[in-house]
């Protein structure tokens, strides 16, 4: 390998740009996605793939094994974060879970700890080729760890609830909370595509139109705290029936809420490619949807 690793130089530049922001660092930081992308490339670089293995190795696969290989129980904090990632229904792939775990580690300032324990776990470190990787190469692993220690001194407050697109991209759409008064009909027409629930139409004159918070093309990410990532046709109907079983006293004060992922197609062109509106399936009957929508919980 050459004397310098370009990925480390790129990572340092991103960290310095983020560090220049004196306030708390959120998902709105323009350098955050680039930094996470470089981190991911470094974590993947030089991973040895098994010759006969059916599953392609990714960095998430050693991350999920790390606490199990700690006989002293020193990684309890990492184990809790790992469990949150495993149980998160918004990420479905190894890539999505790895990204979710990295975002947790950035919030908790533990990414350097994860890499330190990897370097002291030969069973997992041997996944990396010493010649082509950063993590198994002593010349590069030390500078990389130093950069992570600098990163751990920064205050990142990333929204871990906004995770439904981590399977596809580090560029996350805006997550908004929407509250409206209790009403019989919210006035939304829903369509299912790619295991997500789109708002295909806001009925003119409806409560949703009056609130001016919901727009055609938004995605309902959850109902009453229930994740709708990987949703199937009829999922909204099932959640409505669930709330009906609770009882009318609870139904009385429940306001209409829902987590919306607003897709900014102009600022994030790649999202438009992920969500082809013209390929969606036929909508449900509007009256039926209005009854279902009266139970929606928009956060």
LINRAFEN-V888448 format. One line per field, one symbol per residue. phi: phi as a letter, one per 30 degrees, with the letter a starting at -180 (. if undefined). psi: psi as a letter, one per 40 degrees, with the letter a starting at -180 (. if undefined). burial: b if it has 24 or more other C-alpha atoms within 12 Angstrom, else e. Layout:
# LINRAFEN-V888448
phi=???
psi=???
burial=???
This chain:
# LINRAFEN-V888448
phi=.ddcceddddddddddddddddddccddddcdddddddeddddcdiddcddcddcddbdeddddceddccdcidcdddddddddddddddcccddddddddddddddcicdddddddddcbedcdddcdddcccdccddcdddddddddddddcccbdddddbdcddcaddcddcccbcbdeadbdjbccbcahhbcccdacdeiddddddhccbejdbdcabhicdcdidcejddddddddddddkdddddcdddbadccdccdddbddddddbdddcdddddedddddddddcdccd
psi=iidihddddddddddddddehdihhaeeheedddddddddddddhehhhideidhhiidddddeedddegdefefdddddddddddeheeheiddddddddddddddefedddddddddegddddedihddeiddehddddddddddddddeeihhgihedgeeedddiehhihhihhhiihidhdfhhiihiffihihehhhheidddddfdhiheihhdihfehhehfiiheddddddddddddidddddehihiihhhhhgdddgddddddghdeeiiiiihddddddddeeigh.
burial=eeeebebbebbbebbeebbeeeeebbbebebbbbbbbbbbbbbbbbbbeeeeeeeebbbbbbbbebbeeeeeeebeebbebbebbbebbbbbbbbbbbbbbbbbbbbbbbbbbbbbbbbebeebbebbeeebbbbbbeebbebbbebbebbeebebebebbbbbbbbbbbbbbbbbbbbbeebbbbbbbbbbbebbbbbbbbbeebbbeeeebbbbbbbbbbbbebbbbbbebebbbebbeebeeeeeeebeebbbbbbbbbbeeeeeeebeeebebeeeeeebebeebbbbbbbbbbb
